[in-house]
């Protein structure tokens, strides 16, 4: 529901640009700590990519999101810490089993129980039983190292060094494994191309990375984390989580102002002093938090005359991830009755590069929460596949191209869901360029690649080179996915609280 209009003051302690989950968390925590806060959202409702829409009888999450982790059993469950600090309790439904993987000739279920999943792999690949066991043990050891690492507040560039100095027992483990990649582990165990392709696609599903780019730590966090923490979905749609954080922010006194698009961040003597809205209204602030991406912050919201060439380019060293093409379907329940999991990964072609495999993800949230469809005989499906925005540039024939692409995807899905083409209705679709229009993200991407150059600990921090300008969300560590973007907002707020006594410029 759109937020009610509230009068905008001329001055706040904190102005947050963007009402995504990272910005909302920052605003809520800071408001609860006595700061005057304005959260400015350009759209008519908060949530950013964690939003929903209703089409006919179906409620859809905008981009088919689910929550990685949520069982609240592990120290690495970042969302738990955010919900605890905001005293929010929501109903998280486990996705069990977390995923089913279809290949041209196999149907493999990724069970929450690690031993059960391994038994499934042993059935298909009995000659690799020892190697698969040892591979999983190695990833599990890496995961245990992550659990040992103290969660220092910055969680950024110098975390590994700080940990090594203050906790010498971890030094050897960290140094030995920090530059290890998933590809190196593959070579150690001599996996067949088919096994590699299956594991690659499970991890690429979250990271959009090639195996030579994936840090071994990240592979361990994702794959072992599925077994340790699981995947979850918020009852009623994941936007319920955003609504609850927004409620806490308002109750703490934060002003959430929708339809307020920021045109420029005011800079003077390398200090952020406020923002200029698209309406040319000026709002002054002691500190600015940008919940848009670093790229948008530095290329669209800050006048180039305030930035040296070095400053303009240092934030954009890491490549953008690819975007996706989304289809929103209403399908007959009978077609999906054979699915073991509502989260399906289809790999039409086993290839060494996951982008060549043409992976298709099918997410069926109404299998988790039946209230999402009022029609008891149908399900809501969100189908997505990685795409580059460049393939959709130019407006001519885009609609006919999209329709042709949809037909190809549905024809491919017939291999695992017979009858899907005739037994479903396409309600909406989004190309990467549509996603760019909706989210404001360059080329419709959902963040930076978390690749080997970046590792787990070299993601940008909340502070920027502009004094009193901070970042929250997927441009920062950990900041990608619902749980991590929320945690990024927490880290940003805690940094500002820590700096509360810092003398501000006149």
FENJO-V805591 format. One record per residue. N is the residue number from 1. D_LAST is the distance of its C-alpha to the last C-alpha in whole Angstrom. Layout:
# FENJO-V805591
((N | D_LAST) (N | D_LAST))
This chain:
# FENJO-V805591
((1 | 40) (2 | 37) (3 | 34) (4 | 34) (5 | 31) (6 | 28) (7 | 26) (8 | 23) (9 | 20) (10 | 17) (11 | 14) (12 | 15) (13 | 14) (14 | 16) (15 | 18) (16 | 21) (17 | 22) (18 | 26) (19 | 28) (20 | 31) (21 | 32) (22 | 29) (23 | 26) (24 | 28) (25 | 28) (26 | 25) (27 | 24) (28 | 27) (29 | 26) (30 | 22) (31 | 23) (32 | 26) (33 | 23) (34 | 21) (35 | 19) (36 | 19) (37 | 20) (38 | 21) (39 | 24) (40 | 24) (41 | 28) (42 | 29) (43 | 33) (44 | 34) (45 | 34) (46 | 33) (47 | 34) (48 | 34) (49 | 37) (50 | 38) (51 | 39) (52 | 43) (53 | 45) (54 | 49) (55 | 51) (56 | 55) (57 | 56) (58 | 53) (59 | 50) (60 | 48) (61 | 45) (62 | 43) (63 | 43) (64 | 46) (65 | 44) (66 | 45) (67 | 43) (68 | 44) (69 | 44) (70 | 44) (71 | 47) (72 | 44) (73 | 47) (74 | 45) (75 | 41) (76 | 41) (77 | 41) (78 | 37) (79 | 37) (80 | 39) (81 | 36) (82 | 34) (83 | 36) (84 | 37) (85 | 33) (86 | 33) (87 | 37) (88 | 38) (89 | 42) (90 | 43) (91 | 47) (92 | 47) (93 | 50) (94 | 51) (95 | 52) (96 | 56) (97 | 57) (98 | 54) (99 | 55) (100 | 58) (101 | 59) (102 | 61) (103 | 63) (104 | 65) (105 | 68) (106 | 66) (107 | 64) (108 | 62) (109 | 61) (110 | 57) (111 | 58) (112 | 56) (113 | 58) (114 | 58) (115 | 62) (116 | 63) (117 | 61) (118 | 62) (119 | 66) (120 | 65) (121 | 64) (122 | 67) (123 | 69) (124 | 68) (125 | 68) (126 | 70) (127 | 71) (128 | 67) (129 | 67) (130 | 66) (131 | 63) (132 | 62) (133 | 62) (134 | 60) (135 | 58) (136 | 57) (137 | 57) (138 | 55) (139 | 52) (140 | 52) (141 | 52) (142 | 48) (143 | 47) (144 | 48) (145 | 46) (146 | 43) (147 | 44) (148 | 43) (149 | 40) (150 | 37) (151 | 35) (152 | 32) (153 | 29) (154 | 27) (155 | 31) (156 | 30) (157 | 31) (158 | 31) (159 | 33) (160 | 37) (161 | 36) (162 | 34) (163 | 37) (164 | 40) (165 | 38) (166 | 38) (167 | 41) (168 | 44) (169 | 47) (170 | 45) (171 | 44) (172 | 47) (173 | 47) (174 | 44) (175 | 45) (176 | 48) (177 | 47) (178 | 44) (179 | 45) (180 | 48) (181 | 48) (182 | 51) (183 | 53) (184 | 54) (185 | 55) (186 | 57) (187 | 59) (188 | 59) (189 | 61) (190 | 63) (191 | 62) (192 | 64) (193 | 62) (194 | 63) (195 | 61) (196 | 58) (197 | 58) (198 | 58) (199 | 55) (200 | 53) (201 | 53) (202 | 52) (203 | 49) (204 | 48) (205 | 48) (206 | 45) (207 | 43) (208 | 45) (209 | 46) (210 | 49) (211 | 50) (212 | 49) (213 | 46) (214 | 46) (215 | 45) (216 | 47) (217 | 45) (218 | 44) (219 | 47) (220 | 48) (221 | 45) (222 | 46) (223 | 50) (224 | 50) (225 | 48) (226 | 50) (227 | 52) (228 | 50) (229 | 48) (230 | 50) (231 | 48) (232 | 47) (233 | 47) (234 | 45) (235 | 48) (236 | 47) (237 | 45) (238 | 42) (239 | 40) (240 | 41) (241 | 39) (242 | 36) (243 | 37) (244 | 37) (245 | 33) (246 | 32) (247 | 34) (248 | 32) (249 | 29) (250 | 29) (251 | 31) (252 | 28) (253 | 26) (254 | 25) (255 | 25) (256 | 27) (257 | 27) (258 | 30) (259 | 30) (260 | 27) (261 | 26) (262 | 23) (263 | 23) (264 | 20) (265 | 17) (266 | 14) (267 | 13) (268 | 10) (269 | 11) (270 | 12) (271 | 10) (272 | 12) (273 | 10) (274 | 13) (275 | 17) (276 | 19) (277 | 22) (278 | 26) (279 | 26) (280 | 23) (281 | 21) (282 | 17) (283 | 16) (284 | 12) (285 | 12) (286 | 10) (287 | 13) (288 | 16) (289 | 19) (290 | 22) (291 | 25) (292 | 27) (293 | 28) (294 | 26) (295 | 28) (296 | 27) (297 | 24) (298 | 24) (299 | 26) (300 | 26) (301 | 22) (302 | 20) (303 | 21) (304 | 23) (305 | 21) (306 | 18) (307 | 21) (308 | 23) (309 | 27) (310 | 27) (311 | 24) (312 | 26) (313 | 29) (314 | 28) (315 | 28) (316 | 31) (317 | 33) (318 | 35) (319 | 38) (320 | 37) (321 | 40) (322 | 43) (323 | 43) (324 | 46) (325 | 48) (326 | 49) (327 | 52) (328 | 52) (329 | 55) (330 | 57) (331 | 61) (332 | 64) (333 | 64) (334 | 67) (335 | 66) (336 | 63) (337 | 66) (338 | 66) (339 | 62) (340 | 62) (341 | 58) (342 | 56) (343 | 54) (344 | 56) (345 | 55) (346 | 58) (347 | 58) (348 | 61) (349 | 61) (350 | 61) (351 | 59) (352 | 57) (353 | 54) (354 | 53) (355 | 52) (356 | 55) (357 | 57) (358 | 55) (359 | 54) (360 | 54) (361 | 53) (362 | 54) (363 | 52) (364 | 54) (365 | 52) (366 | 55) (367 | 57) (368 | 54) (369 | 53) (370 | 56) (371 | 54) (372 | 52) (373 | 56) (374 | 58) (375 | 61) (376 | 62) (377 | 64) (378 | 61) (379 | 58) (380 | 55) (381 | 54) (382 | 51) (383 | 52) (384 | 50) (385 | 50) (386 | 48) (387 | 48) (388 | 46) (389 | 44) (390 | 45) (391 | 49) (392 | 48) (393 | 46) (394 | 48) (395 | 48) (396 | 52) (397 | 54) (398 | 52) (399 | 53) (400 | 57) (401 | 55) (402 | 54) (403 | 57) (404 | 59) (405 | 56) (406 | 57) (407 | 60) (408 | 60) (409 | 58) (410 | 60) (411 | 64) (412 | 62) (413 | 61) (414 | 65) (415 | 66) (416 | 64) (417 | 64) (418 | 68) (419 | 67) (420 | 64) (421 | 64) (422 | 66) (423 | 65) (424 | 62) (425 | 60) (426 | 57) (427 | 54) (428 | 51) (429 | 50) (430 | 47) (431 | 46) (432 | 43) (433 | 42) (434 | 43) (435 | 40) (436 | 38) (437 | 38) (438 | 38) (439 | 35) (440 | 33) (441 | 34) (442 | 35) (443 | 39) (444 | 39) (445 | 38) (446 | 37) (447 | 35) (448 | 35) (449 | 39) (450 | 39) (451 | 41) (452 | 42) (453 | 39) (454 | 37) (455 | 39) (456 | 38) (457 | 35) (458 | 33) (459 | 32) (460 | 28) (461 | 26) (462 | 23) (463 | 20) (464 | 20) (465 | 19) (466 | 16) (467 | 13) (468 | 13) (469 | 16) (470 | 19) (471 | 23) (472 | 25) (473 | 29) (474 | 31) (475 | 29) (476 | 29) (477 | 31) (478 | 33) (479 | 32) (480 | 35) (481 | 38) (482 | 37) (483 | 37) (484 | 35) (485 | 32) (486 | 32) (487 | 32) (488 | 29) (489 | 27) (490 | 28) (491 | 26) (492 | 23) (493 | 23) (494 | 24) (495 | 21) (496 | 18) (497 | 20) (498 | 20) (499 | 17) (500 | 16) (501 | 15) (502 | 13) (503 | 9) (504 | 7) (505 | 4) (506 | 0))
